[in-house]
C-alpha cells in the first residue's frame, strides 16, 4: 500500500468508497469512482479494486450489467455512520472530485447517442438531448449509409448538442415566419 496519504487500511478505503458512491447523483462507471477515491495518496488501485469488490459482495454497492456502480440503502446507512472517521482533508478533496463527477454524470444523462444497424445494411444515428429532469427536448434519428458515418454524427452531436437544437428550432421558426 502507498503510505503517503491519510487513508491507511482497507477499512478506511471502504469508508471512502461508500462516502464517494453515496454522494454521486447517478450510477457511475468504475473510472469515476476510482478517480474520486484515489484523491488520497494512501490508496492504490489494487486495494481500491479489492475493497470495491468486497462492498459489492456485501451488498453495500451495486454493479449493474453495464458496469455502473451505485450505493445501496445499506451502504448509504453504513457510510453515513462511518464518514466522520475519514480525515477532513480527504473528505474535502473527495467532495471536489465528486462535484465534478456529478456534473459529468448529469451531462452524460442529458446527452445520449447511439448507432444501430438497419435491416437494409444502413445505420441509424439516434441523438437525444434531455432537460435536467430527464425529459427529452429533442430526439432525432438520422440514416447513415455506413457505420463510420453514423458514429461520426453521434460524436459531433456529443460535442455540442445545444447548438444543433438551437439551429434546428431557429430553422423551424424561420420557415414558419416565411410562410405566415
C-alpha positions as CSV (number, residue, x, y, z in Angstrom):
1,X,0.0,0.0,0.0
2,X,1.2,3.5,-0.7
3,X,1.9,5.3,2.5
4,X,1.9,8.9,1.6
5,X,-1.7,9.7,2.3
6,X,-4.1,9.6,5.3
7,X,-6.0,6.5,4.3
8,X,-4.0,3.5,5.5
9,X,-6.3,0.5,6.0
10,X,-8.8,-1.4,3.8
11,X,-11.5,-0.4,6.3
12,X,-10.7,3.3,5.6
13,X,-10.7,2.7,1.9
14,X,-14.2,1.1,2.2
15,X,-15.4,4.1,4.2
16,X,-14.1,6.4,1.5
17,X,-15.7,4.3,-1.3
18,X,-19.0,4.5,0.5
19,X,-18.5,8.2,1.0
20,X,-17.9,8.8,-2.7
21,X,-20.5,6.5,-4.1
22,X,-23.1,7.7,-1.6
23,X,-22.7,11.3,-2.9
24,X,-22.7,10.5,-6.6
25,X,-26.1,11.6,-8.0
26,X,-26.2,8.8,-10.7
27,X,-24.7,5.4,-11.1
28,X,-21.1,5.8,-12.2
29,X,-18.5,3.9,-14.1
30,X,-15.5,2.4,-12.3
31,X,-13.2,5.2,-13.5
32,X,-15.4,7.9,-11.9
33,X,-15.5,6.1,-8.6
34,X,-11.8,5.4,-8.7
35,X,-10.7,8.9,-9.5
36,X,-12.6,10.3,-6.5
37,X,-11.4,7.6,-4.1
38,X,-7.8,8.0,-5.2
39,X,-7.8,11.6,-4.1
40,X,-5.7,10.4,-1.1
41,X,-2.2,9.2,-1.8
42,X,-2.6,6.3,0.6
43,X,-5.0,4.5,-1.7
44,X,-3.6,2.3,-4.5
45,X,-5.5,0.8,-7.4
46,X,-5.3,-2.9,-6.3
47,X,-6.6,-2.2,-2.8
48,X,-9.3,0.1,-4.2
49,X,-10.4,-2.7,-6.6
50,X,-10.4,-5.3,-3.8
51,X,-12.4,-3.1,-1.5
52,X,-14.9,-2.1,-4.1
53,X,-15.5,-5.8,-5.0
54,X,-15.9,-6.6,-1.3
55,X,-18.5,-3.8,-1.0
56,X,-20.4,-5.2,-4.0
57,X,-20.3,-8.7,-2.5
58,X,-21.7,-7.5,0.9
59,X,-24.4,-5.5,-1.0
60,X,-23.2,-2.1,0.2
61,X,-22.7,-1.1,-3.5
62,X,-24.3,-2.5,-6.7
63,X,-22.7,-3.1,-10.0
64,X,-25.1,-3.0,-13.0
65,X,-24.8,-5.1,-16.1
66,X,-23.3,-2.1,-17.9
67,X,-20.7,-1.7,-15.2
68,X,-22.1,1.3,-13.3
69,X,-21.8,1.5,-9.5
70,X,-24.3,2.8,-7.1
71,X,-24.7,2.8,-3.3
72,X,-27.5,0.7,-1.7
73,X,-29.5,1.7,1.2
74,X,-27.4,-0.5,3.4
75,X,-24.2,1.2,2.0
76,X,-25.7,4.6,2.5
77,X,-26.6,4.0,6.1
78,X,-23.2,2.4,7.0
79,X,-21.3,5.0,5.0
80,X,-23.0,7.9,6.9
81,X,-22.3,6.2,10.2
82,X,-18.6,6.0,9.4
83,X,-17.9,9.1,7.4
84,X,-16.6,11.1,10.3
85,X,-13.7,8.6,10.7
86,X,-12.4,9.9,7.4
87,X,-9.9,12.8,7.7
88,X,-11.5,16.1,6.9
89,X,-8.9,17.0,4.3
90,X,-9.7,13.7,2.5
91,X,-13.4,14.5,2.5
92,X,-12.7,17.9,1.1
93,X,-10.6,16.6,-1.7
94,X,-13.2,13.9,-2.4
95,X,-16.0,16.4,-2.4
96,X,-14.4,18.5,-5.1
97,X,-13.9,15.4,-7.3
98,X,-17.5,14.2,-6.5
99,X,-18.9,17.6,-7.6
100,X,-17.1,17.4,-10.9
101,X,-18.1,13.8,-11.4
102,X,-21.8,14.7,-10.7
103,X,-21.6,17.4,-13.4
104,X,-20.2,14.9,-15.9
105,X,-22.7,12.2,-15.0
106,X,-25.6,14.7,-15.3
107,X,-24.3,15.8,-18.7
108,X,-24.0,12.2,-19.8
109,X,-27.6,11.6,-18.8
110,X,-28.7,14.6,-20.7
111,X,-26.8,14.0,-24.0
112,X,-27.1,10.5,-25.3
113,X,-26.5,9.0,-28.7
114,X,-26.3,5.5,-30.3
115,X,-25.7,3.8,-33.5
116,X,-27.9,0.8,-34.6
117,X,-27.8,-1.3,-37.8
118,X,-30.8,-1.4,-40.0
119,X,-32.1,-4.5,-41.9
120,X,-31.1,-2.9,-45.3
121,X,-27.4,-2.6,-44.3
122,X,-27.5,1.1,-43.4
123,X,-27.3,2.6,-39.9
124,X,-29.3,4.8,-37.7
125,X,-27.7,7.5,-35.5
126,X,-30.0,8.4,-32.7
127,X,-29.4,11.7,-31.0
128,X,-31.1,12.6,-27.7
129,X,-30.9,15.9,-25.7
130,X,-32.8,15.9,-22.4
131,X,-33.5,18.6,-19.8
132,X,-32.4,18.4,-16.2
133,X,-35.4,16.3,-15.3
134,X,-34.5,13.7,-17.9
135,X,-37.3,14.6,-20.3
136,X,-36.3,14.6,-24.0
137,X,-36.1,18.1,-25.6
138,X,-35.1,16.5,-28.9
139,X,-34.9,13.0,-30.2
140,X,-33.5,12.8,-33.8
141,X,-32.9,9.7,-35.9
142,X,-30.6,10.1,-38.9
143,X,-30.0,7.5,-41.5
144,X,-26.4,6.9,-42.5
145,X,-25.0,4.7,-45.3
146,X,-22.0,3.4,-43.2
147,X,-21.4,2.7,-39.6
148,X,-18.4,5.1,-39.6
149,X,-20.7,7.9,-40.8
150,X,-23.3,7.2,-38.1
151,X,-20.5,7.2,-35.4
152,X,-19.2,10.5,-36.7
153,X,-22.7,12.0,-36.4
154,X,-23.0,10.8,-32.8
155,X,-19.5,12.1,-31.9
156,X,-20.2,15.5,-33.4
157,X,-23.6,15.7,-31.6
158,X,-21.9,14.8,-28.3
159,X,-19.6,17.8,-28.5
160,X,-22.3,20.5,-28.9
161,X,-25.9,19.2,-28.8
162,X,-27.3,22.6,-27.8
163,X,-26.1,24.2,-31.0
164,X,-27.9,21.6,-33.1
165,X,-31.0,22.1,-31.1
166,X,-30.9,25.9,-31.3
167,X,-30.2,25.9,-35.0
168,X,-33.0,23.3,-35.7
169,X,-35.5,25.3,-33.7
170,X,-34.4,28.6,-35.4
171,X,-34.7,27.0,-38.8
172,X,-38.2,25.7,-38.0
173,X,-39.3,29.1,-36.7
174,X,-37.8,31.0,-39.6
175,X,-39.7,28.8,-42.1
176,X,-42.9,29.4,-40.2
177,X,-42.3,33.2,-40.4
178,X,-41.7,33.0,-44.2
179,X,-45.0,31.0,-44.7
180,X,-47.0,33.3,-42.4
